[in-house]
Amino acid sequence: MHDLLKNWRHGKTDWIGPVFAHAPLLLLTVDKQLNIIDASRHLLEEFGYEMKDLAGRQLTAFIGESNDTIWPQLVVPSIKNEYQVNDARTEFCTSTGERVPVLFSAASTRKSGEHDAAAIIALSIRTLSTFSSGETSKSATDFFRTVNHELRTPMNAIMGMNALLMASPLDEQQRELSRKIQSASEAMMLLIDSLADEQSSTGNSVELHPNEFNLRAFIDTVTNHWLPIAMDKGLTFGLRYEVGLPVKIRSDGKRLAQVINSLIGNAIMRTTAGSVTLQVFPVDAVGTASHVAFDVKDTNNEDSRISVDDLAACRDLCLRLGGTLETGSDMKNNGLHTITVPTGITPANSNSTGLDNTRVSDETGDFSGCKVLVVEDNPLNQALLKSILQSIGINCHVADSGEQAIILCEQNEYDLIFMDIQMPGMNGITTAKTIRSKLPKYEYCPIIAVTANALKNAKEDYLREGMDGYIAKPYSPNDIRRITAQIISNAA
């Protein structure tokens, strides 16, 4: 836009006519007395005018009654002195009298006769809500919710199917490729979750979701992500995983990974030569460790180069996890950060050998005769849920819309329904309420919300809407198996 005005001002543009007639731009021209000469078709449509309403009238008719001092200070001097105005803020008046905030740019030329255009003005319309911080915030939140959903839905299929693949017979090369897919996917989810935190958290509040996870598999995911990055920079990336560590710990794995990844990423970024090392070791008695420590070392030869804000955020997360974060240097004066968190596991669940045990045991039970309905509009996630349920002996029915789900419920009796929330047409909440109100036999049938909405308070919102449970995408096969086994066993 600025180049268009510049070229026009210097007489290098001879296509103003076609631009006014066809280009999707908001443009008008005025003479030296600020009488309107012409307006582009799109400007007329946007503000509700016809050309006969504006032609020959003073520009003030378009500006409307205003105390704005921009026009005498910028536009008039621009016309007289041949300079260009860029992205000034003011208001214009629609044909109905509504005042609309705009950004405007203007340029003038002295190469104009008595009836030729002396200045051209280009507008970038901004709705009133754009300048309202509250409305802007709502718009940004709505945009994020859409993006969050669109990212989590395919990630659910990628991570879920890869988990099923890893549980199948694979040769070593295939298993290694599958582990890399898992590592890259989890790194992507850390980014998505971080964005969700920015939108859903208030102040410094962070909602924790503790879960039991395999410690060695967790560390492998972290190191597999950073190893190639360190190698590309010419650094050595080392891992020391000591004996005496519990096989599993209970903590918020995503938050813990957020802290560790932040420190490792900072170390790799700041270290120009040498190495970065992650050391994991038990704290307290060997074999019955009540805490696990993670040392992140680098050869910066400085105590710390991480920013004050990042360090404060990491320390705050550690405190919320019930642990600590200490910074300093080791005996060789290398940079050192030590994270210590409780294992959350009783000694009976620890393993003094520190051997890896990456498989999480599946819930087992007799599901013969169990009928499950999957309501999901995405074909990949349909296939994923079917595969998971089939792995525990359940052949489910699938509905790809709320309307179809209601028909299937009329024709069958299900023991459990997995209900996708965001679907074209009838959404999951409306579908669930319709099933319960229209079909009395489903008054007490468990309906689980399956959704990409992982923002704060989402679970409570869905439970208030009458859902019996909540699973956020991406989910693991064990998430589905566990809740299925729990509900079926409770109903037995």
N, C-alpha and C positions, 0 to 999 in steps of 0.2 A: 504494500500500500504506500509506504513511504517513497519507494522508487517511482511508483506511478505519479505521485504528486511532484516529485523532483523533476521527472522528465517533462511533465506538463508545464511546470514553471519555466523550464529552459526551452520550451518550444519544440521538444523532441517527440511529442506524442500527437499523432494525427488520427487517433482512433477513439477519441472521447465519445463520439456519437454512438458507435456500436457498443461501447462499454456501458453507457447510460441505458441503452435499450435492452441489453441482454445479460450483462454480468451480474452475479448475485452480490452486488455492492450497494451500500447506502451512500449516495453521492448527490451533491447539489452544487450549482454554480451561482455566483452573484456578481453584480457589476461593482464599480467603484463606489457607488452610493449604497451598497448592500441591498440592492433590489434583487430578488430571486429571478434567475433566468431560466434554469432548467433543473430538474430533479430526476434521478434514476427511477426506473420502474419499481425496483425493489424497495426503495425508500418510500415511494408513494404507498405501496401496499403495506409496508410495515407500520406506517404512521396513520394510515386511513385517509389519505388525501387523494384528490385528483389534481392534475397539473393546473387546471383552470383555477383551483383554489389558491395556488401559490404564485403562479407566474405574475411578475410585475410587482408583487407585494414586498414590503420590507422584510428583511430576515427576522426582525423582531416578532413578526406574526407567527413564525415557526417556533421561535424560542419561547414565546409566551411571556406573561408577566413574570419578571425575575429580577432579583437584586444582584444576580451574578455579575461580578466585575470582570469575568474572563473576556467577554466580548470586546469591551472598549480597550482592555489592556493587551489583548493578543490579536484578535482577528483584524481589527481596524488598522493597527500598526503593521500587521503582516501585509495587508493590501497596499499600504502606502510605501512600505520599505522593502518589499519583495523578499521576505524570509518565510520560512516554513514553520508551522506549529505542529508538534507531534504529541498525540495521546494526552490532550488536556481533558479534564472532566467537567461536565456541565449537565444541563437538562434540556430536553426538547419537549415540545408539546404536541400531543396527538390531535387528530381532528375532533375527538370527544372531550378535549381539555385535560386529559391525563398527562401528568408530567413524568417523563421517562428519563432516568439517568443514562448518559452516554459518554463514551470517550470520543473525542473528535480530533482530527488532524486537518490542517488547512495549508494551502500554498497559493501564492499570487504571482501575477506577472504584469509588467507594464506594457507588454506587447498586445494591448487590447484597445480596440476602438471604443467609440461612445456606447455602442450596444453589444460589445463583446464581453465575454466573461472575464472578470478581473481576478477572481479567486475561485478555487474549487475546494469544497469542504467534504471530507470523508468521515463517516460516522461508524463507530462500532457500538451497536446498541447493547446496553446492559439492563436487564430487567431489575425492577426494584428489589427483588429478593437477592440479587447478586451483591448489592451493597449492604444488605442486612446480615449482620454476623450470625444471627440465629438461623435465618433461612439458609445461609451459606453452609453452616455446620450441618443442617439437616440434609441438604443436597449432597454434601460430601459423604455423610453417613450412608445415605441411600445408595450412592454410587459404590461405596466400599462393600456394602452388603451384597450387591449384585456381583462384584468382582470376586469377593470371598467365596460366594456360592459357586461361581463358574470355575474357580480354581480347585476347590475341594472336591467337586463332583468327579472330574477325570482323575485326580490324585487318588481318590478312593479306589477306583478300578485298577489303577497302576499298582498301588501298594498292596491291595488285597489279592490280586491275581499273582503278584510276585511272591507273596507269602505262601499261597497254595503251591506255586512252582517250587519253592525252596523245600517244601515238605514232601515233594515227589522224588523218585529216584533220578539223580543227576550225576553226571561225571564231574570231575573236579573243575574242569574249565567252565562248564555250565554253572556250577554252583558259585564259582568266583564271579562270573558275570552277573548272576542273580544277586549276589551280595553287593555288588557295585550299584545295581539298580536300587536296592534297598537303601544304601547309603545316600545316593543322590536324592532319592525321594524324601528321606527324612530331613536332609538339609533344606530342601524346598519347603517342607512343612514347618521347619523352624522359622523361615522367613515369613510364611503366611501367618503363623501364630503370632509372630512379633507385630505384624501389621494389625492383627485383631486386637492385641493388647493396647495399641495406641488408640484404637477406636472405642474399645469397651471399658477401659480402666478409667477410674476417676481419681485424679491426684496421683498418689503413690500406691493406691490400693491395687493389689494383684491377687487374683483368685487362683488358689492352688488346687491341683487335681492329683493327689498322691496315688500312685499305683505301684504294684510289685513288678519288677522287671529284672531280667538277667543282667548282671553287672558286666560280665565279659562281653556280651553281645553289644551292650550299650557303649563300652569303650571302643570296641572294634568299629562301630559306626562312626564315632568321632574321629578316630585315627585314619580310617579309610577315606574320610572326606579331606583331611588336611595333608595327608602324605603326598599326593601328587602336586598340590599347591606349593608345598615346601620344596620339593624336588625341582619344580620349574624355576624356583628362585635360587637354586644352587645350594640350598640348605639341607642339612641332615635332620630328619625327623625321627626321634627315638621314642620308644614305648617301653617302660619297665612296669610289669604287672606282677606284684609280689605275691608269695604264698600267704595263706592265712586269711584271704579275703572271702567273704560270703559269696555264694553263688548268686543270690538274689538280694536286692535291697528294696525297701519301700520308700519312695520319695516322689516328687514331681519330676519325672525324667526330662520333660521338655524344659522346665526352668533350670534344672541342673545342667543340661546340655547348653542352654543359653549362656550360662556363666562360663563354663569351660571353653566353649567355642569363642566367646568374646576375648578371653585371655590368650588362647592359642592364636587366634587371628591377629591380635595386636602384636604378639611376640614375633610372628612370621613377618608381619608388615614392617616392624621396626628393626629386625635383625638383618644386617647386611651381609654377614658372613658367619659361618659356624653352624650352630645347631639349635633346635628347639626340642625339648624333651617333655613328655608327659609321664609322670610316675604315679602309680596308684598303689596305695599300701594301707593295711589295716591299722587302726589305732585302738589301743587297749590290749587285752590278752589275745595272743595268736589263736586263731580258730574260733574265737568268740567275740570278734570285733564288734563293738557297739557303734563305732564310727568308721567312716572311710575317708581317707585324705587323698587329694589330687594335687600333686605338685606340677606347676607349669614353669619350666626353667628355660632361659635363653642366654645367649652369649653376648648380651648387650653391654655388659660391664657397667651397668647402671642399676640402681635399685628398682626403678620403675619408669617406664615411658608412657604408660597408659594414661589417657586424659583423666582429669579429676572427676568429671561427670560420669565417664564410663566406669571408673573404679567405684564411685559411689553407688551407681546402679547395680553393679555386680555384688558389692558388699551388702546392699539392701536385700537382694534376692537370696543371698546366702543366709542372712538372718531370718528371713521368712521361711526358709527350708529348715530352720532349727540349727544352722551351722555357723561357721565363721569364714572370713577371708582375711588372710594376713599377707602382707607384702614386705619385701626386703631383698636380701641377697644371700647366696650361699657362701661357703668357705672360699670359693674361687672368685667371689665378687660378681657372679653371674646374677642376672635378674631372676627373681623367684616370687611366685604367687602360690599360696597354699590354701586350698579349699578343703574344709572339713565339714562333713554332714553326717547326721545319724543314719544308721542303716535301716532303722525302723523294723528290723527283723529280730526275733528272739534267737538266742544261741542255737536252738534246736534246728534252725533253718540254715545254719552256716556250714561251711565245708572247709576243713583245714588244709585240703590239698590245693585249693584254688583252681581246680580243673574247670574247664569250660563246659557249660551245659546250656546250649542256646535254645533247645526245644522247650517250649512251655507246654506243660501237660494239658491235654484237652479234657474238658468235662465229659464224663462218660455217663451212660444211662441207657435205659430201654425206651426208645422213642417209637416203637411199633404202634401203628394206629394213630399217631399224632398228625394232625392236619394243620398246615401253616400256609397263610396267604402272604405273598410279597406284593406290595403295591409300589411300583417304581417305574418311572417313565424312561429312564436311561437304559438302553439295551445292555451296555457293558456292566452296569451295576446289577441289572437283573441276572445276568449270567454269573456274576460273582456271588450273589446271595444264594442262588440255586446250588452252586458248587459247594459252598460252605455247608448248607443244610444237608445236601446229599452226602457229605463226608461223615455225618453222624446218623445217616440212615433215614432222612426225611425227604420225601418227594413232595415238593410244594407246588402250589398253583401261583401263577403270576398274572397280575393285572397291570396294564400300562397306563391306566387313568383312574381317577376317582369314580367315574361313572361305571367303568367296567368292574371295579372292586365291589360296588354295591350289587351289581347283577350276580357276581360270583358268590357273594355272601347270602343272597336270596336262595341260591341253588345248593349251597353247601354249608356245613357247620365246621368252623375252624377253631382250633385251640389257641391260636396265636396269630396276630397280624403285625407284620412289619410295614409301617406306613411312611412313605416318602412325603415330605411336607410340601416342597415347592414343585408343583406339577402344572402343566397347562390345563386350563379349564378349572375344574373343581380341585382346590388344594387339599392337602392331607388333613388339616384341622376340620374343614367343612365335611370332607368325606367321612371322617371318624364320627363326627356328631350326627351325620345323616344315618350312618349304619346303626348307631345306638338308638336313635329315636324311631327309626322306621322298622327295625328288626329287633323285637324284644329279646330274642334268644342271644343277642350280642351285648346285652346290657353289662355283663361282667366279663366279656372276652378281653384279655389283655391286648392292648394296641400300643405298639412301641413306635415312637417318633424317630424316624431315621432322617437326619437332616445335615446339610452343610452349614447350617447356622451354629457356629461354635462360639458365638459372642457371649459375653458375660450375662448371666441370668437367663440364658436361653432355656435351660432345663426347667427351671421354675416356671417360666412362661408356658411351656408346653404342658406341664403337669396341671397348671391352673386351667388350661383349656380342655382337660379331661383325658389326656394321654396317660398311659400307665408306666411309661418308661421313656428313656431318651438315649439315643446313640448318635454321636457326632461323626460325620465323615471327615477324614478317612478312618474307618474302623478296621480292626484286625479280625481274622477268622475266629480267634479265640473270644473276641468280644461278642460275636453272634452266637457261638457255641455256648458260652457261659450263660448268657441271658436266656437262651432257649432252654438249657438244662434247668436253670433256676425256676423258670415259670412252669415248665412241665412237671417238675418234681413237686412244686408247691400245690399244683392242681391235683396231683395224684392222691 
